[in-house]
């Protein structure tokens, strides 16, 4: 019995040794096992973890932006501080710089992508040394439900089966296509995109409306059924009619049609701020005529010395000096009430292709007319080129809008919140006036100036005193030098 137990124990130990030797033999004869293990750990199978590039806030008031141009291509090396792309903000076109080193792996938002919300993923980068071609692209959620403002038609029985949605993943719609589909209550997923990178264009939306079944409206039994005209186009799928109707791309516009024009970020922000101004600020207006004879004479004397300055430069200087003499006008309105400003920054309206931009002449009261002129020219050129920095168009305390060069005799401007005032300048004109001292007639070069003021901050009496002092400074330019 004892002998059999010893033999059994020895047999078990021999079996363990034999199994271990067999495993070592297999590992020696099959080195590919390590390669297989390495394969499943490689980036080709697992993917390279990306560095996300999101739409940044390039200005304090920016809520969305548009990709104008990519300055880096896929596979190109990127160093910290390199320019990645040009983004159109609510004020200008700003260059976005990289915060990290790496390689541009995937561009998710192509050039021309508009209305990209802050925080949206626009590109992917990988670290140096990684295979950028196998970057792991994160899953993008599909677009949200259609707007609640859309008119949803009642369901109507139709013998034909509705088309299956052909768009998967993130829906990308042009502004015109989104407006058309939301207006008619049609699901955007039913459209077949023909644009770049799956973009649903206006033509795709119109084609979807033509293919959609038209529900039969219920009519009274006694009402006569009108016979449609052969030239008329049937209304879109069960919705309110378009008045005026949409124009069809590629065809001549019929009478009463219209064409939608996508609004730029600058134009959209201007519309929002003007609506906010006229609906939340009680505007008050006051006008005065200024005699420009002294300024005109001084300009001629300066021109003889090769110093070229404009009438607008004198107006900016006169407004800044008047604000320095009357600090109670140099205020803005915050959520809690008035806020007095320590510095005098004058905003000057500049017309660009995308709308009015207001670059700032900082500390205008402490600058001479010639320095103000140089600053205005430089900032105006940057505004037209779309290269203004945020600090160059934000923070003004007082605005000036001059339309005199267009022959406008006088107008009232809209206040730029949170500022309290804006000065509207008309053209100068020659008028024959009676001199009260000697009862003689003389010709005066008059210019009408209209002050739009926030009634919560600058009442009528304060606005009148400001205009009177402004007129005195402009009609006697030597006062501005003494101030």
Secondary structure, DSSP 4 states (H G I P E B T S, - for coil): -HHHHHHHHHHHHHHHHHHHHHHHHHHHH-THHHHHHHHHTSHHHH-BPPEEEE----STT--EEEEEEESS-TT-EE-TT-EEEEEE-SSSEEEEE-SS-EEEEEE-S-TT--SEETT-EEEEEE-TTS-GGGB-PPPPPPP-PPPTTS-PPPP---SSPPPPP---SS-EE-HHHHHHHHHHT--GGGS---SGGGEE-HHHHHHHHHHSPPP-----SSSPPPPPPTTSPPP-TTSPPPSSPBPPTTSPPPTT-B---PPPHHHHHHHHHHHHHHHHS-EEEEEEEEE-HHHHHHHHHHHHTT----HHHHHHHHHHHHHHH-TTTSEEE-SSSEEE-SS--EEEEEEETTEEEEEEETTGGGS-HHHHHHHHHHHHHHHHHT---GGGTS--SEEEEE-GGGT-----PPP-TTBSEEEEEEEEEEEEEEETTTTEEEEEEEEEEEEEEETTTS-HHHHHHHHHHHHHHHH-HHHHHH-
